[in-house]
Amino acid sequence: MDSYSLLINIGSILGILMFFSLCKRESKSWKKALVVLLLSIVVIETGSFAGKLVRLLSYGVEIDLRKIFIEDHGTHFIGRVIFTVTVFPWLYRLLFCGTKKEWENYLDLLCIFMAFQHIFNRAACLSYGCCMGRFYKGPFAFQYFSDKGTGPGYSYSVYPTQLFEMACMILLLALLFVLYRKKKRLSSVFCSEFSVTIFLSEFMMDKQGTILIFGFSVIQFAAILLLVIAFLYFIVHKKMDCSRLFDG
């Protein structure tokens, strides 16, 4: 197993253990926690196809649904995030016939997992030498000193995009845990901060071969979509707070 797969698997295993523990604390039942965990895994893994679609659109590759489901084109995590935060609530309520508060509580925990997982995703990219930034020689410039590859990061110094996203995710994860302890809603915060991180990171990326629309990449448009979703969740949270205040 190479370092890329190793780091992603470590992140997944540790993240699953953390998520299960939080779900068990929320539900006070290991059976309910296990079912929520399995549902979450199904949603996130199914979301990989949305991630593949984002990647294919970024490079203008002809869309072939058979290849999306069968062949590995690589994924972009923001596709999974968008799929997860939009599909999980519907599936949870369909499966458990739960109240709005129930699915939001578990979606908040799932947001903690996704922030945690993305730290390892970018650590894996850093170790493997993929998702490199464009040419850059300023402060914090990064370059591999190895004869195993050529191009960005090997032939010249680049923006440390992976380190930038890792740092942002560590700060976001810390913020989510603070808000969780204060019993605040997390989904709108996670979606907004994750979208801003990806949007800014794309300006540092090496965009050779990618499609740009008005100077923005497909991934940046996906980040804008996630920001819209964050705004919608923010409205939902505000309405719930007002409703509780009125009931009180």
N, C-alpha and C positions, 0 to 999 in steps of 0.2 A: 504494500500500500504506500503510495507516495504521500508527501507532506500535505498536499492539497486535500486529498480525501481524508487523511488522518485528522487534520484540524477541523474540517467540517463535521466529521463523525463525532469528534470529542465535543464540539459545540452542541450537536444534536442530542447526544446522550446526557450531558450535564443540563442542557436546557429542558429536556423532557422530565428529568428528575425534579428540577426546580418547579416546573409547571405543574406536575402531578402533586407535589407537596402543597403548592398554593391552592390548587383545586380541592384537595382534601380538606384544607383548612376552611375554604369557603363553603363547601357542601356538608362538611362534618360526616362524610361517608366515603370510604375508599372505593365503593362500587360506583357511585355517581362520578367520582373523580376519574375513575378508569374509563368510563363511557365518554366523558367529556374529552379526555386525552385522546382516545381513539378517533372521535369525531374531528378533533383539531388536526390530527395527523393526516386524516383523509382529505380535509379541506386544503391544508398547506401543500400536500403532495400533488393534489389535483391542480392547485394553483401554479405548479411548475410549467404547465402547458401555456398558461397566460404569460409566464416569464419568457418562455421560448418564443411566443408570438411577438413580444416586445423586442426581443433580440433580433428576430428575423426582419421585422419592420425597420429596425435601426440600420440594417445593412442593405435594405432594398432587395432582399432575397425573395424569389417567388414563393408565395404561400402554398404549401402542400400539406393539407391536414394529416394525410397518412404519415408524412415525415415528422410532423410535430409530435405525433403520438408514438412513433416507433424509433426514430433516430434521435441522437443526442446532439443538439445544436448549441448547447450551453444555455444558461438561463440568466435572467436578471432578476434579482430578489424583489425589486419594486413591483413586478408583475404578480408575484405571489402575495405580496402585502395587499395590493388592491383587491385581488380576488378574495383573500381571506377576510378582510374587514367588511366586505360587501356580502359575501355568501354565508359566512359562519352564523350571523344572527338569524337568518332565515332557516337554516338547517337545524339550529338549536331549538328554535320555537316549534318547528315541525316535529322534531323528535321528542321534546319534553313537554310541549304545549305550555311552555313557561311564560312568565310575565316578562315585561320589558326589562325590569331591574335585573332579573336572573341572567338573561343573555348578555346584558351590558357588563355585569360583574365578571363573567368568564371571558368576554372579549377583552376586558382590561388586562386580565392575566395573560391572555394570548399575546397582547401587545408587548408585555414584559418579555415573554419568550422570544418574540421576533427581534426585539432590540438586542437581546443577549446573543441570539444566533448570528446576527449580522456582524457582530464583533469578530466572531470566528470565521465567517465568510470572507471578510476582508483580510484577516490574518492569513487565510489559505491562499488568497490571491497574491499577497505579498510574498509568501514563501515560494509560490509557483512562478511568479514573474508575469502575471496577466493583469489586465485592467490597469495598465500603466498610464501615467499622465503624459502630457506633451512636453516638449523640450523646455527646460527651465534650469537656470544656473544661480538663482537667488538663495536666500536663507532656506534651510531645510530641504534643499534639493537632494534627490535620492538617485543612486546609481548602483547597479550590480557590477561587481568585479568578478566576472566569470566568463568562461569561453563556451558555455553551454547554449547561449542564445545570442541573437542579434536584434537590432531595432530598439524601440523605446526602453530605457532603463538599462540596456546593455551597451549600446553604442554611444550613448550620451545621457547626461543627467536629466531627470524629469521631475514634475510635480509629484509629491508623495500622496497621491490620491487615496491609496488604501489606508495610510496612517491617518489622514484627515478624517475619513469616514469612521475608522475605529475610534478615534478620539471623540468624535461627535456622538457615537453610539454609547460610549462609556458614560459621557455626561448625561445623555438622554436616559440611560438605564438608572443612573443615580437619581435623576429627577422623578422618574416613574415610581421608584421605591419610596421616595419621600411623600409623593402624592398618595400612594397606596396606603401608607401608614396613617395619613390624614383622612383616609376614606374619600378621596376625590376621584372623579372620573378620569380615565387615562386615555381612552381611544382617540379623542380629538387632539390631545397633546402629542401622543405618539405619531399620529398621521401627519400633523403639521410639521413637527420637527424632523421626521424622517424625510418628508417630501422636500423640505428646504435643504437638508443635507445632500440629498441626491442631486437636486437642481444645481447647487453651487459646485458640487464635485464634478459635474459634467463639464463645467467651464475649464477645468484643469485637465480633462481627459484628452488623450490622443484620438482625434476624430477622423483619422484617415480611413476612407472607405465607408463612413457613415453618412446617412441622409440628414441634411439640415434643412429645416423649414423656418424661414425668417430668422436664421441664425441659431435656432434651437434644435436639439436632437429629439428623436422620438422618446427617448428616456426622460428628457426634460418635460415633454408634454405629458408623459405619464405621471411625473412628479406634480405637475399642475393639477391633474385630475385627482390625485391623492389629496392635494391641498383643499380642493373643493369638497371632497368627502369629509375632511377634517372639519370644515366649516359647517357642514350639514350635521355632523355629530355634535358640534358645539351648540347648535340651535336646539337639538333634541335634549341636550343636558340642561339648557336654560329653561326649556319648557317644563321639564321634570321638576326642577328646583322651584319654579313658580307655582306648579301644581301642588307640591308638598307644602309650600308656604300658605297657599290658599286653603288647603285642607286643614292646616293647623289653626 
